Amino acid sequence: MLSLTILWTLICATIIIGYPIYLFNKSSSIMDSDMDPKHTMPSNSVELLSFDIREQLPGWSFTLDVPQITEEVLYNNPILFYLESENSCLKLPLNNSQLGYRASVYKNVGKVYVTFKSLNDGVSNFYVPAWHLSKLKILIIKSKDKRIYGDWTEKTNASPIHKGLSKAGINIYDYEDMLGYFSNIATIDFKGHFIAKRKIKRPRKVRQKALSPVSSHGHELRSVG
């Protein structure tokens, strides 16, 4: 009987001491989970970046440094690109039948590449005049709303997103139309307007070869070009 009393006393003491410790550890793990970026709730926003590309032209291509396109963003978030001309702002890729070029866009971690090819053969480089284009707008979709989150690269007749836009009367190729549509669903997070400077390539220094006695004999060195 005495042994049972002692055993019961030990069990009660263990419960009294251990239960508060359990509750404390549980609350700490919940707090750690909340602070962990992997467990945070996804944001409901569309990041907007604007690049002034006038210093990049004339030319058949240009490259932009875009640190906002991280590896995670590249593989998990839809990204839309719009080129602004003198009277419109249209989604890439696009065909300009009036001037006769096709503009395409390629993205990588921290980089965006835009190229211009002739519509005549699709291969020849097309040099866009400086007066024609002014800005590149980038929209990074960080919302999980099914109306804007999904595979934007699908053809318009196969993508639920494109079908939804069509039903809503939204023109996907028109920047202002899309920005207004996004603003009704998510927060537009404007990251800033940047001027894309043309990178000047410095000429490589050419080392002069020393003239051998045989080749220099009877010749005068007049200039170095």
Sequence and secondary structure as in RCSB ss.txt:
>XXXX:A:sequence
MLSLTILWTLICATIIIGYPIYLFNKSSSIMDSDMDPKHTMPSNSVELLSFDIREQLPGWSFTLDVPQITEEVLY
NNPILFYLESENSCLKLPLNNSQLGYRASVYKNVGKVYVTFKSLNDGVSNFYVPAWHLSKLKILIIKSKDKRIYG
DWTEKTNASPIHKGLSKAGINIYDYEDMLGYFSNIATIDFKGHFIAKRKIKRPRKVRQKALSPVSSHGHELRSVG
>XXXX:A:secstr
 HHHHHHHHHHHHHHHHHHHHHHHHHHHHHHHHHHSGGGS    EEEEEEEE GGG SBSEEEEE TT  HHHHH
HS EEEEEEESS EEESSEEETTTTEEEEEEEETTEEEEEEEETTTS SB  B TTTEEEEEEEEE    TTT S
 TTS TTT HHHHHHHHTT  TTBHHHHHHHHHTTSEEEEEEEEE                 HHHHTT       
